[in-house]
Amino acid sequence: MIPLGSADMDWLATLLQEAGDTEIMPRFRNLGDDAVQEKTSAADLVTEADVAAERMITAALLARFPGSLVIGEEAVSDNPALLDDWSKTDRRAFVVDPIDGTFNFASGVASFGVMLAVVEAGETVAGIIHDPVGKDWIMAEKGAGAVLRRPDGRESALRVAAPAGAMAAMIGSASWQYMAEPERSLIARNQGLGLGSVGYRCSAQEYRLLAGGHIHYVLYHKLMPWDHLAGSLITQEAGGYVRRFDGSVYRPEHLDGGLLVTPDADSWDIVREALWRA
């Protein structure tokens, strides 16, 4: 397998932008009554924009990288077996979330993103998150740092926040919606121990805040690969610390165990203790 090069990363970034320009933004605040459907609940939606963008991205990836594997959120929704042992293949895998934050998109709220991760030999080696509204990207290759790329091509390094030292000085995001009781109420209550909280219902934008040094932690219970592989790699390359709730390393095959991401290991310990405090 030939490693991805800078030209490939540029091409992938442009592909996500083209999906945004042609399939997503023309439908934003312009969806017909039959263009939005529920999947598992009224908070778990799919729109015709999700389907069209994923179809476009998948076709382009397979044309440029023949023999690769594409794991798309909507394809897996139709065929859950696609997730069976996908990360153990020797084929390069592209993991795609055509619209992260579909609830926001369908509601006309400009907080969503297009996410793509590249997995090789069971390791996430690249991640890109595109904002179709702001028309910029956060992106990283493993071992090469993370950057914000602006619409004019200028890049600046991303860096997580300096450790705050105490929960009372931290701002963060905790997605407790999929947790079972009593943990759900415990986490929701203990967010109040921090300086503040944000909740965008969009991991693309929450990882952007974290990798850019604007907040101190994010917590997720549900671990679908398209929601977290790109953002967790970008945050790590920005200096952050990524672990599941039990302290183990997060890997592409993990679908459970939760995820807590902070600027460093000490901050992780502080947030972990505070949020689960009885």
Secondary structure, DSSP 8 states (H G I E B T S, - for coil): -----HHHHHHHHHHHHHHIIIIIGGGTT---TTSEEEEEETTEEEEHHHHHHHHHHHHHHHHHSTT-EEEEHHHHHH-GGGGTTGGGSSS-EEEEEEEETHHHHHHT-S--EEEEEEEETTEEEEEEEEETTTTEEEEEETTS-EEEE-TTS-EEE-------SSGGG-EEEEE-TT--TTHHHHHHHHGGGSSEE---S-HHHHHHHHHTTS-SEEEES---HHHHHHHHHHHHHTT-EEE-TTS----TT--SS-EEEESSHHHHHHHHHHHT--
